[in-house]
Amino acid sequence: MVEYFIFGRDRPGVRDLRWERTEDHWSFMDGYADVLIARGPTLTDDGAGVTGSVHIVDLPDSAAARAFAYDEPYYRAGVFDEVLVRRWSNTLGRTMWAFSGHDEPRFLVLGHGTPGMTDVRDRLRADQRDHLAARYADRLIAHGPLLSQDGTEWLGTATLVELPDRAAAEAMLASGPYPEAGLYERVEVHPWRFGGRPPG
């Protein structure tokens, strides 16, 4: 099995279409309940609107990842403008449901890697891990590297994290060994929340 990070970004003006397909989406995801590591929508800054969907899932291979991404009801209905599919590695070794939290805002933080930095990243990997553990151990919901399809090239970092505000989320990938070495070409921060079918 291989872990994948999949992020579908919504097209503008698809709120009603998304809502119409939500039950289909949940039903589709029910078939992957045993292999989901994390899931949930990205949000507008005020939290009132949805801007995309994040799924981290353990699948047999890249063909299964493509089927997951492109057979998904939101994608098939035209909700997504684009879908990012990357291999990922579950650094924390657990799912989001093991995270207890602090009842604070949650964010998706994407650090897009500077091309050609895999060797530098490999040298700094332990130092970066120690840096995050010292400052954010109880804040990380899911965390790991984005990788090429064969798993050999480092393409960036995807993190789901709980922090007081956007500034704190931005600061997380602005300090430490990786950014100090220029490993991140750019960083995205998206408000995010736990997803899934509501209980009851």
TIZADREN-466824 format. One line per field, with one value per residue: residue number from 1; z, x negated, y negated of N, C-alpha, C, O in turn. Coordinates in nm, 2 decimals. Layout:
BEGIN
i	NUM, ...
nw	Z, ...
nu	X, ...
nv	Y, ...
caw	Z, ...
cau	X, ...
cav	Y, ...
cw	Z, ...
cu	X, ...
cv	Y, ...
ow	Z, ...
ou	X, ...
ov	Y, ...
This chain:
BEGIN
i	1, 2, 3, 4, 5, 6, 7, 8, 9, 10, 11, 12, 13, 14, 15, 16, 17, 18, 19, 20, 21, 22, 23, 24, 25, 26, 27, 28, 29, 30, 31, 32, 33, 34, 35, 36, 37, 38, 39, 40, 41, 42, 43, 44, 45, 46, 47, 48, 49, 50, 51, 52, 53, 54, 55, 56, 57, 58, 59, 60, 61, 62, 63, 64, 65, 66, 67, 68, 69, 70, 71, 72, 73, 74, 75, 76, 77, 78, 79, 80, 81, 82, 83, 84, 85, 86, 87, 88, 89, 90, 91, 92, 93, 94, 95, 96, 97, 98, 99, 100, 101, 102, 103, 104, 105, 106, 107, 108, 109, 110, 111, 112, 113, 114, 115, 116, 117, 118, 119, 120, 121, 122, 123, 124, 125, 126, 127, 128, 129, 130, 131, 132, 133, 134, 135, 136, 137, 138, 139, 140, 141, 142, 143, 144, 145, 146, 147, 148, 149, 150, 151, 152, 153, 154, 155, 156, 157, 158, 159, 160, 161, 162, 163, 164, 165, 166, 167, 168, 169, 170, 171, 172, 173, 174, 175, 176, 177, 178, 179, 180, 181, 182, 183, 184, 185, 186, 187, 188, 189, 190, 191, 192, 193, 194, 195, 196, 197, 198, 199, 200
nw	0.00, -0.06, 0.04, -0.04, -0.11, -0.19, -0.34, -0.42, -0.58, -0.57, -0.84, -0.92, -0.80, -0.75, -0.53, -0.49, -0.66, -0.55, -0.30, -0.39, -0.47, -0.24, -0.08, -0.25, -0.26, 0.00, 0.02, -0.17, -0.04, 0.18, 0.09, 0.12, 0.38, 0.56, 0.48, 0.48, 0.59, 0.65, 0.60, 0.46, 0.41, 0.26, 0.34, 0.30, 0.42, 0.62, 0.71, 0.62, 0.36, 0.12, -0.03, -0.14, -0.14, 0.07, 0.08, 0.23, 0.18, 0.19, -0.06, -0.31, -0.54, -0.80, -1.00, -0.86, -0.70, -0.90, -0.98, -0.74, -0.72, -0.96, -1.01, -0.82, -0.69, -0.67, -0.85, -1.09, -1.13, -1.19, -1.00, -0.92, -1.01, -1.05, -0.96, -0.73, -0.71, -0.52, -0.42, -0.08, 0.26, 0.57, 0.82, 1.09, 1.15, 1.20, 1.20, 1.13, 1.32, 1.56, 1.67, 1.94, 2.00, 2.04, 2.03, 1.85, 1.55, 1.24, 0.98, 0.64, 0.53, 0.27, 0.15, -0.13, -0.29, -0.38, -0.70, -0.75, -0.50, -0.35, -0.25, -0.06, 0.11, 0.21, 0.36, 0.56, 0.68, 0.94, 1.12, 1.06, 1.13, 1.41, 1.48, 1.42, 1.60, 1.84, 1.85, 1.76, 1.82, 1.95, 1.79, 1.53, 1.30, 1.07, 0.88, 0.64, 0.37, 0.03, -0.26, -0.56, -0.82, -0.82, -0.57, -0.52, -0.54, -0.37, -0.34, -0.18, 0.11, 0.30, 0.54, 0.80, 1.05, 1.38, 1.50, 1.65, 1.47, 1.12, 1.09, 1.26, 1.14, 0.89, 0.99, 1.07, 0.85, 0.78, 0.93, 1.05, 0.95, 0.68, 0.54, 0.58, 0.43, 0.18, 0.07, 0.02, -0.24, -0.26, -0.03, 0.07, 0.26, 0.39, 0.55, 0.72, 0.79, 0.99, 0.80, 0.66, 0.69, 0.88, 1.22, 1.32
nu	-0.08, -0.04, -0.07, 0.12, 0.17, 0.43, 0.58, 0.84, 0.93, 1.19, 1.39, 1.49, 1.81, 1.95, 2.10, 2.37, 2.38, 2.18, 2.31, 2.53, 2.41, 2.31, 2.40, 2.36, 2.08, 2.01, 2.10, 1.94, 1.69, 1.74, 1.67, 1.40, 1.34, 1.18, 0.92, 0.86, 0.66, 0.68, 0.92, 1.12, 1.28, 1.13, 1.15, 1.30, 1.16, 1.32, 1.45, 1.70, 1.75, 1.68, 1.38, 1.24, 1.13, 0.97, 0.80, 0.63, 0.50, 0.45, 0.35, 0.33, 0.17, 0.05, 0.25, 0.48, 0.49, 0.54, 0.79, 0.94, 0.92, 1.04, 1.27, 1.43, 1.73, 1.75, 1.55, 1.63, 1.87, 1.79, 1.71, 1.45, 1.18, 0.91, 0.71, 0.47, 0.26, 0.05, -0.22, -0.27, -0.40, -0.33, -0.43, -0.37, -0.24, 0.02, 0.39, 0.61, 0.81, 0.70, 0.62, 0.65, 0.67, 0.71, 0.93, 0.90, 0.85, 0.80, 0.57, 0.47, 0.15, -0.06, -0.37, -0.54, -0.80, -1.12, -1.25, -1.48, -1.59, -1.61, -1.83, -1.94, -1.72, -1.71, -1.95, -1.88, -1.66, -1.63, -1.69, -1.49, -1.27, -1.31, -1.29, -1.02, -0.90, -0.97, -0.84, -0.58, -0.46, -0.22, -0.04, -0.02, 0.18, 0.19, -0.10, -0.36, -0.59, -0.55, -0.58, -0.74, -0.60, -0.73, -0.84, -1.09, -1.17, -1.17, -0.90, -0.78, -0.59, -0.31, -0.08, 0.15, 0.28, 0.33, 0.37, 0.34, 0.41, 0.40, 0.16, -0.01, -0.01, -0.13, -0.38, -0.48, -0.60, -0.78, -1.01, -1.29, -1.50, -1.44, -1.31, -1.51, -1.71, -1.62, -1.43, -1.16, -0.97, -0.73, -0.46, -0.14, 0.15, 0.44, 0.75, 0.91, 1.11, 1.21, 1.35, 1.62, 1.91, 2.17, 2.23, 2.50
nv	0.12, -0.23, -0.57, -0.85, -1.20, -1.40, -1.67, -1.86, -2.15, -2.38, -2.50, -2.84, -2.95, -2.71, -2.62, -2.54, -2.32, -2.15, -2.10, -1.96, -1.72, -1.61, -1.40, -1.18, -1.20, -1.14, -0.88, -0.76, -0.79, -0.63, -0.38, -0.38, -0.39, -0.24, -0.30, -0.57, -0.84, -1.10, -1.36, -1.63, -1.95, -2.24, -2.59, -2.92, -3.23, -3.33, -3.10, -3.04, -2.94, -2.68, -2.58, -2.37, -2.02, -1.79, -1.48, -1.22, -0.92, -0.56, -0.35, -0.09, -0.15, -0.38, -0.38, -0.32, -0.54, -0.74, -0.66, -0.70, -0.98, -1.07, -0.93, -1.02, -1.17, -1.46, -1.55, -1.43, -1.56, -1.81, -1.99, -2.05, -2.26, -2.19, -1.91, -1.80, -1.53, -1.35, -1.13, -1.05, -1.05, -0.91, -1.06, -1.09, -0.85, -0.79, -0.83, -1.12, -1.10, -1.02, -1.25, -1.47, -1.75, -2.12, -2.27, -2.49, -2.69, -2.51, -2.42, -2.36, -2.33, -2.39, -2.33, -2.40, -2.25, -2.37, -2.30, -2.03, -1.99, -1.76, -1.61, -1.80, -1.82, -1.56, -1.56, -1.74, -1.64, -1.50, -1.71, -1.89, -1.74, -1.73, -2.00, -2.05, -1.88, -1.98, -2.22, -2.19, -1.95, -1.87, -1.98, -1.90, -1.74, -1.58, -1.49, -1.51, -1.43, -1.55, -1.36, -1.23, -1.02, -0.78, -0.79, -0.88, -1.15, -1.45, -1.67, -1.86, -1.96, -1.85, -1.95, -1.91, -2.10, -2.23, -2.55, -2.88, -3.09, -3.22, -3.35, -3.21, -2.96, -3.02, -3.09, -2.85, -2.71, -2.89, -2.91, -2.73, -2.44, -2.36, -2.59, -2.78, -2.68, -2.73, -2.55, -2.57, -2.68, -2.81, -2.88, -2.77, -2.85, -2.72, -2.76, -2.49, -2.20, -1.91, -1.65, -1.45, -1.24, -1.37, -1.28, -1.07
caw	0.00, -0.08, 0.08, -0.14, -0.08, -0.30, -0.31, -0.53, -0.56, -0.63, -0.94, -0.86, -0.82, -0.75, -0.40, -0.50, -0.73, -0.44, -0.21, -0.46, -0.48, -0.11, -0.03, -0.34, -0.22, 0.13, -0.01, -0.24, 0.06, 0.27, 0.04, 0.16, 0.53, 0.63, 0.44, 0.49, 0.69, 0.68, 0.50, 0.50, 0.32, 0.28, 0.36, 0.29, 0.54, 0.73, 0.74, 0.57, 0.23, 0.10, -0.15, -0.20, -0.06, 0.10, 0.12, 0.24, 0.17, 0.17, -0.17, -0.36, -0.64, -0.86, -1.07, -0.76, -0.66, -1.00, -0.97, -0.62, -0.75, -1.08, -1.01, -0.71, -0.75, -0.69, -0.97, -1.21, -1.15, -1.23, -0.89, -0.90, -1.12, -1.06, -0.86, -0.71, -0.67, -0.49, -0.32, 0.05, 0.36, 0.69, 0.92, 1.23, 1.16, 1.26, 1.13, 1.20, 1.43, 1.68, 1.72, 2.03, 1.96, 2.14, 1.99, 1.78, 1.40, 1.17, 0.85, 0.55, 0.50, 0.16, 0.11, -0.26, -0.29, -0.49, -0.78, -0.74, -0.37, -0.28, -0.17, 0.05, 0.20, 0.28, 0.47, 0.67, 0.73, 1.08, 1.18, 1.04, 1.22, 1.55, 1.49, 1.43, 1.72, 1.96, 1.86, 1.71, 1.84, 1.99, 1.70, 1.40, 1.28, 0.97, 0.83, 0.56, 0.24, -0.10, -0.33, -0.70, -0.83, -0.78, -0.43, -0.50, -0.55, -0.27, -0.40, -0.09, 0.24, 0.32, 0.68, 0.86, 1.18, 1.46, 1.55, 1.69, 1.36, 1.00, 1.10, 1.32, 1.04, 0.80, 1.06, 1.09, 0.74, 0.76, 1.02, 1.06, 0.86, 0.54, 0.47, 0.59, 0.32, 0.06, 0.02, -0.03, -0.35, -0.21, 0.07, 0.07, 0.39, 0.37, 0.66, 0.69, 0.91, 0.97, 0.71, 0.67, 0.71, 1.02, 1.30, 1.33
cau	0.00, -0.11, 0.01, 0.14, 0.23, 0.52, 0.64, 0.93, 0.97, 1.32, 1.41, 1.58, 1.95, 2.00, 2.15, 2.49, 2.34, 2.12, 2.41, 2.61, 2.33, 2.24, 2.44, 2.28, 1.94, 2.00, 2.12, 1.81, 1.58, 1.76, 1.59, 1.25, 1.33, 1.07, 0.78, 0.84, 0.58, 0.73, 1.02, 1.20, 1.28, 1.06, 1.25, 1.27, 1.10, 1.42, 1.50, 1.84, 1.76, 1.58, 1.29, 1.18, 1.14, 0.84, 0.81, 0.50, 0.55, 0.36, 0.40, 0.24, 0.08, 0.09, 0.37, 0.59, 0.50, 0.61, 0.94, 0.99, 0.93, 1.11, 1.40, 1.50, 1.85, 1.73, 1.47, 1.71, 1.98, 1.73, 1.69, 1.31, 1.10, 0.79, 0.68, 0.33, 0.24, -0.09, -0.26, -0.29, -0.44, -0.26, -0.54, -0.31, -0.20, 0.16, 0.49, 0.65, 0.90, 0.62, 0.58, 0.75, 0.69, 0.72, 1.04, 0.85, 0.86, 0.72, 0.52, 0.38, 0.03, -0.13, -0.50, -0.58, -0.94, -1.21, -1.30, -1.62, -1.64, -1.59, -1.95, -1.95, -1.61, -1.75, -2.05, -1.82, -1.53, -1.63, -1.69, -1.35, -1.18, -1.33, -1.24, -0.87, -0.86, -1.00, -0.75, -0.44, -0.43, -0.08, 0.05, -0.02, 0.29, 0.13, -0.22, -0.45, -0.65, -0.50, -0.68, -0.72, -0.52, -0.82, -0.88, -1.24, -1.20, -1.09, -0.83, -0.73, -0.54, -0.17, -0.06, 0.28, 0.23, 0.42, 0.29, 0.44, 0.45, 0.33, 0.02, -0.09, -0.03, -0.23, -0.51, -0.53, -0.69, -0.87, -1.13, -1.34, -1.60, -1.40, -1.30, -1.64, -1.80, -1.55, -1.37, -1.02, -0.95, -0.61, -0.38, 0.00, 0.22, 0.59, 0.84, 0.95, 1.17, 1.24, 1.46, 1.69, 2.06, 2.20, 2.28, 2.65
cav	0.00, -0.36, -0.68, -0.96, -1.32, -1.44, -1.80, -1.91, -2.29, -2.41, -2.61, -2.94, -2.94, -2.57, -2.59, -2.46, -2.19, -2.08, -2.06, -1.85, -1.60, -1.58, -1.26, -1.09, -1.21, -1.07, -0.74, -0.71, -0.78, -0.51, -0.26, -0.39, -0.43, -0.17, -0.34, -0.71, -0.89, -1.23, -1.41, -1.74, -2.06, -2.37, -2.69, -3.06, -3.28, -3.35, -2.97, -3.03, -2.88, -2.57, -2.61, -2.25, -1.90, -1.72, -1.34, -1.15, -0.78, -0.45, -0.28, 0.00, -0.20, -0.51, -0.36, -0.33, -0.69, -0.81, -0.62, -0.77, -1.12, -1.11, -0.87, -1.08, -1.24, -1.60, -1.57, -1.39, -1.66, -1.94, -2.08, -2.09, -2.32, -2.11, -1.81, -1.76, -1.40, -1.32, -1.04, -1.12, -0.96, -0.94, -1.08, -1.07, -0.71, -0.77, -0.91, -1.24, -1.07, -1.00, -1.38, -1.52, -1.89, -2.22, -2.35, -2.61, -2.68, -2.41, -2.46, -2.29, -2.41, -2.32, -2.39, -2.35, -2.24, -2.42, -2.19, -1.99, -2.00, -1.64, -1.58, -1.89, -1.78, -1.44, -1.59, -1.82, -1.57, -1.48, -1.84, -1.95, -1.66, -1.77, -2.13, -2.05, -1.80, -2.06, -2.33, -2.16, -1.80, -1.85, -2.06, -1.83, -1.65, -1.49, -1.56, -1.43, -1.49, -1.52, -1.28, -1.20, -0.90, -0.66, -0.81, -0.91, -1.29, -1.53, -1.78, -1.95, -1.91, -1.87, -1.94, -1.95, -2.15, -2.32, -2.66, -2.99, -3.17, -3.20, -3.39, -3.10, -2.86, -3.07, -3.09, -2.71, -2.67, -3.01, -2.90, -2.59, -2.40, -2.36, -2.72, -2.85, -2.63, -2.76, -2.43, -2.59, -2.78, -2.89, -2.81, -2.80, -2.82, -2.72, -2.71, -2.35, -2.13, -1.77, -1.62, -1.32, -1.24, -1.41, -1.17, -1.06
cw	0.00, -0.03, -0.02, -0.07, -0.20, -0.26, -0.43, -0.49, -0.64, -0.74, -0.87, -0.89, -0.82, -0.61, -0.41, -0.56, -0.62, -0.34, -0.27, -0.47, -0.35, -0.07, -0.12, -0.30, -0.09, 0.10, -0.08, -0.13, 0.16, 0.22, 0.07, 0.30, 0.60, 0.59, 0.44, 0.61, 0.74, 0.57, 0.56, 0.40, 0.36, 0.27, 0.32, 0.42, 0.66, 0.77, 0.69, 0.44, 0.22, -0.03, -0.21, -0.10, -0.05, 0.14, 0.13, 0.26, 0.14, 0.06, -0.23, -0.46, -0.71, -0.94, -0.98, -0.71, -0.77, -1.00, -0.85, -0.66, -0.86, -1.10, -0.90, -0.76, -0.76, -0.82, -1.09, -1.24, -1.20, -1.12, -0.88, -1.03, -1.15, -0.94, -0.85, -0.65, -0.65, -0.40, -0.19, 0.15, 0.50, 0.81, 1.06, 1.25, 1.22, 1.17, 1.20, 1.32, 1.56, 1.74, 1.81, 2.02, 2.08, 2.12, 1.94, 1.63, 1.35, 1.03, 0.77, 0.51, 0.39, 0.14, -0.02, -0.27, -0.41, -0.57, -0.75, -0.60, -0.29, -0.19, -0.05, 0.15, 0.28, 0.39, 0.59, 0.73, 0.88, 1.16, 1.17, 1.13, 1.36, 1.57, 1.50, 1.55, 1.84, 1.97, 1.83, 1.74, 1.87, 1.90, 1.56, 1.40, 1.18, 0.91, 0.75, 0.43, 0.12, -0.19, -0.48, -0.71, -0.79, -0.64, -0.41, -0.50, -0.45, -0.35, -0.31, 0.04, 0.25, 0.47, 0.71, 1.00, 1.25, 1.53, 1.58, 1.57, 1.23, 1.01, 1.16, 1.22, 0.94, 0.86, 1.07, 0.98, 0.70, 0.84, 1.02, 0.95, 0.71, 0.48, 0.48, 0.48, 0.19, -0.01, -0.03, -0.13, -0.32, -0.11, 0.06, 0.21, 0.36, 0.50, 0.62, 0.81, 0.88, 0.89, 0.74, 0.70, 0.86, 1.09, 1.31, 1.20
cu	-0.09, -0.02, 0.01, 0.21, 0.30, 0.60, 0.71, 0.96, 1.09, 1.31, 1.50, 1.73, 2.01, 2.06, 2.27, 2.46, 2.27, 2.22, 2.50, 2.54, 2.27, 2.28, 2.37, 2.14, 1.92, 2.01, 2.00, 1.70, 1.61, 1.69, 1.45, 1.23, 1.21, 0.93, 0.76, 0.76, 0.63, 0.83, 1.08, 1.19, 1.19, 1.17, 1.21, 1.22, 1.19, 1.48, 1.64, 1.85, 1.65, 1.51, 1.23, 1.19, 1.01, 0.87, 0.66, 0.54, 0.44, 0.41, 0.29, 0.13, 0.13, 0.22, 0.49, 0.60, 0.57, 0.76, 1.00, 1.02, 1.03, 1.25, 1.49, 1.61, 1.83, 1.66, 1.56, 1.82, 1.92, 1.71, 1.55, 1.26, 0.98, 0.78, 0.53, 0.33, 0.09, -0.11, -0.29, -0.34, -0.39, -0.37, -0.49, -0.27, -0.07, 0.26, 0.53, 0.74, 0.83, 0.58, 0.69, 0.77, 0.70, 0.84, 1.00, 0.87, 0.76, 0.69, 0.46, 0.27, -0.05, -0.26, -0.55, -0.74, -1.01, -1.26, -1.45, -1.68, -1.63, -1.71, -1.97, -1.84, -1.65, -1.86, -1.99, -1.70, -1.52, -1.62, -1.55, -1.25, -1.19, -1.28, -1.09, -0.83, -0.87, -0.89, -0.60, -0.39, -0.28, 0.02, 0.06, 0.09, 0.25, 0.01, -0.30, -0.49, -0.56, -0.61, -0.64, -0.65, -0.60, -0.87, -1.02, -1.27, -1.11, -1.03, -0.77, -0.68, -0.39, -0.14, 0.08, 0.24, 0.33, 0.34, 0.39, 0.49, 0.37, 0.18, -0.07, -0.11, -0.13, -0.37, -0.57, -0.63, -0.78, -1.00, -1.17, -1.44, -1.56, -1.39, -1.43, -1.73, -1.73, -1.48, -1.22, -1.02, -0.83, -0.53, -0.23, 0.06, 0.37, 0.66, 0.90, 1.02, 1.19, 1.36, 1.53, 1.84, 2.08, 2.26, 2.44, 2.71
cv	-0.13, -0.47, -0.79, -1.08, -1.37, -1.57, -1.85, -2.05, -2.32, -2.52, -2.72, -2.91, -2.80, -2.53, -2.50, -2.32, -2.10, -2.02, -1.94, -1.72, -1.55, -1.44, -1.16, -1.09, -1.12, -0.92, -0.68, -0.69, -0.67, -0.39, -0.26, -0.42, -0.36, -0.22, -0.49, -0.75, -1.02, -1.28, -1.54, -1.86, -2.18, -2.48, -2.83, -3.11, -3.30, -3.21, -2.95, -2.95, -2.77, -2.60, -2.48, -2.13, -1.83, -1.58, -1.29, -1.00, -0.68, -0.36, -0.19, -0.05, -0.33, -0.50, -0.37, -0.47, -0.77, -0.78, -0.69, -0.91, -1.15, -1.04, -0.94, -1.17, -1.39, -1.63, -1.54, -1.49, -1.79, -2.04, -2.14, -2.15, -2.24, -2.02, -1.78, -1.62, -1.37, -1.21, -1.12, -1.01, -1.00, -0.95, -1.05, -0.93, -0.69, -0.85, -1.03, -1.21, -1.04, -1.14, -1.43, -1.67, -1.99, -2.31, -2.49, -2.59, -2.57, -2.46, -2.35, -2.38, -2.33, -2.40, -2.32, -2.36, -2.31, -2.30, -2.16, -1.99, -1.87, -1.60, -1.67, -1.85, -1.66, -1.47, -1.66, -1.75, -1.56, -1.61, -1.90, -1.88, -1.71, -1.91, -2.13, -1.98, -1.89, -2.17, -2.30, -2.02, -1.78, -1.92, -1.99, -1.73, -1.54, -1.57, -1.46, -1.49, -1.45, -1.46, -1.26, -1.06, -0.77, -0.68, -0.85, -1.06, -1.36, -1.65, -1.88, -1.88, -1.94, -1.85, -1.99, -1.98, -2.24, -2.42, -2.78, -3.07, -3.15, -3.24, -3.28, -2.99, -2.90, -3.06, -2.95, -2.67, -2.79, -3.00, -2.75, -2.56, -2.41, -2.50, -2.80, -2.80, -2.66, -2.65, -2.46, -2.71, -2.87, -2.81, -2.86, -2.76, -2.83, -2.68, -2.58, -2.30, -1.99, -1.75, -1.48, -1.34, -1.28, -1.29, -1.18, -1.08
ow	0.05, -0.06, -0.08, 0.01, -0.31, -0.16, -0.53, -0.39, -0.76, -0.73, -0.78, -0.99, -0.88, -0.59, -0.34, -0.52, -0.62, -0.31, -0.20, -0.47, -0.35, -0.02, -0.07, -0.30, -0.09, 0.16, -0.05, -0.14, 0.22, 0.30, 0.06, 0.35, 0.69, 0.65, 0.39, 0.72, 0.86, 0.46, 0.68, 0.32, 0.48, 0.21, 0.31, 0.53, 0.77, 0.86, 0.72, 0.42, 0.29, -0.13, -0.31, 0.00, -0.15, 0.23, 0.03, 0.36, 0.06, 0.08, -0.20, -0.45, -0.67, -0.95, -1.01, -0.68, -0.73, -1.02, -0.87, -0.63, -0.84, -1.18, -0.89, -0.85, -0.86, -0.90, -1.19, -1.35, -1.23, -1.15, -0.85, -1.14, -1.26, -0.84, -0.95, -0.55, -0.74, -0.31, -0.20, 0.12, 0.54, 0.88, 1.14, 1.37, 1.28, 1.08, 1.32, 1.41, 1.66, 1.85, 1.78, 2.02, 2.20, 2.17, 1.97, 1.58, 1.40, 0.97, 0.83, 0.46, 0.42, 0.10, -0.02, -0.25, -0.52, -0.51, -0.73, -0.59, -0.16, -0.08, 0.06, 0.27, 0.40, 0.49, 0.70, 0.82, 0.94, 1.26, 1.27, 1.19, 1.43, 1.68, 1.59, 1.62, 1.93, 2.08, 1.88, 1.67, 1.82, 1.93, 1.49, 1.48, 1.20, 0.89, 0.79, 0.39, 0.12, -0.19, -0.51, -0.60, -0.74, -0.59, -0.30, -0.44, -0.45, -0.41, -0.35, 0.07, 0.21, 0.52, 0.66, 1.07, 1.18, 1.61, 1.53, 1.58, 1.24, 0.96, 1.12, 1.23, 0.90, 0.79, 1.07, 1.01, 0.60, 0.82, 1.00, 0.86, 0.63, 0.38, 0.39, 0.44, 0.08, -0.13, -0.12, -0.10, -0.34, -0.11, 0.05, 0.27, 0.31, 0.56, 0.50, 0.93, 0.77, 0.90, 0.84, 0.73, 0.95, 1.04, 1.31, 1.19
ou	-0.20, 0.10, -0.10, 0.30, 0.25, 0.67, 0.65, 1.02, 1.11, 1.23, 1.57, 1.76, 2.12, 2.08, 2.28, 2.52, 2.30, 2.21, 2.53, 2.61, 2.20, 2.19, 2.32, 2.07, 1.83, 1.93, 1.95, 1.63, 1.52, 1.65, 1.38, 1.13, 1.16, 0.83, 0.66, 0.78, 0.62, 0.81, 1.09, 1.10, 1.17, 1.28, 1.09, 1.23, 1.16, 1.57, 1.70, 1.96, 1.55, 1.56, 1.16, 1.26, 0.94, 0.96, 0.59, 0.62, 0.35, 0.52, 0.17, 0.01, 0.24, 0.30, 0.59, 0.71, 0.65, 0.84, 1.12, 1.12, 1.10, 1.33, 1.61, 1.59, 1.88, 1.69, 1.56, 1.87, 2.00, 1.69, 1.52, 1.28, 0.94, 0.83, 0.47, 0.39, 0.01, -0.03, -0.33, -0.32, -0.41, -0.39, -0.57, -0.26, -0.04, 0.22, 0.49, 0.76, 0.90, 0.52, 0.80, 0.89, 0.71, 0.85, 1.06, 0.90, 0.65, 0.77, 0.40, 0.29, -0.10, -0.26, -0.58, -0.80, -0.96, -1.32, -1.53, -1.80, -1.64, -1.69, -2.00, -1.87, -1.63, -1.85, -2.03, -1.64, -1.42, -1.54, -1.50, -1.17, -1.09, -1.22, -1.03, -0.73, -0.79, -0.85, -0.51, -0.30, -0.22, 0.14, 0.16, 0.10, 0.27, 0.02, -0.32, -0.44, -0.49, -0.72, -0.52, -0.64, -0.55, -0.94, -1.07, -1.37, -0.99, -1.11, -0.72, -0.71, -0.35, -0.17, 0.13, 0.19, 0.42, 0.25, 0.50, 0.60, 0.27, 0.10, -0.18, -0.22, -0.21, -0.47, -0.69, -0.73, -0.85, -1.09, -1.08, -1.46, -1.64, -1.45, -1.46, -1.82, -1.79, -1.46, -1.17, -1.07, -0.84, -0.54, -0.21, 0.02, 0.42, 0.62, 0.93, 1.00, 1.18, 1.46, 1.49, 1.89, 2.03, 2.34, 2.49, 2.83
ov	-0.13, -0.47, -0.82, -1.07, -1.39, -1.57, -1.89, -2.08, -2.29, -2.61, -2.69, -2.86, -2.78, -2.41, -2.40, -2.22, -1.98, -1.90, -1.85, -1.61, -1.45, -1.37, -1.06, -0.98, -1.04, -0.84, -0.57, -0.59, -0.62, -0.31, -0.16, -0.46, -0.42, -0.18, -0.54, -0.70, -1.05, -1.24, -1.56, -1.86, -2.21, -2.46, -2.85, -3.04, -3.29, -3.21, -2.84, -2.90, -2.77, -2.65, -2.49, -2.14, -1.81, -1.55, -1.30, -0.97, -0.71, -0.30, -0.20, -0.01, -0.38, -0.59, -0.43, -0.52, -0.86, -0.87, -0.74, -0.97, -1.25, -1.07, -0.91, -1.24, -1.45, -1.71, -1.62, -1.50, -1.88, -2.16, -2.25, -2.11, -2.23, -2.04, -1.74, -1.60, -1.38, -1.18, -1.23, -0.89, -1.12, -0.85, -1.00, -0.89, -0.59, -0.92, -1.05, -1.30, -1.03, -1.14, -1.44, -1.71, -1.95, -2.42, -2.59, -2.48, -2.55, -2.53, -2.26, -2.49, -2.22, -2.52, -2.21, -2.47, -2.31, -2.21, -2.25, -1.99, -1.88, -1.56, -1.62, -1.85, -1.65, -1.40, -1.65, -1.81, -1.59, -1.62, -1.96, -1.94, -1.72, -1.93, -2.20, -2.02, -1.89, -2.21, -2.37, -1.98, -1.69, -1.93, -2.03, -1.64, -1.42, -1.69, -1.35, -1.60, -1.35, -1.52, -1.26, -0.99, -0.68, -0.59, -0.86, -1.10, -1.34, -1.72, -1.99, -1.77, -2.05, -1.74, -2.09, -1.90, -2.30, -2.39, -2.78, -3.12, -3.07, -3.17, -3.26, -2.93, -2.81, -3.03, -2.93, -2.61, -2.79, -3.08, -2.66, -2.64, -2.45, -2.53, -2.88, -2.88, -2.62, -2.64, -2.39, -2.82, -2.99, -2.69, -2.98, -2.66, -2.93, -2.58, -2.55, -2.35, -1.94, -1.82, -1.42, -1.45, -1.22, -1.22, -1.29, -1.08
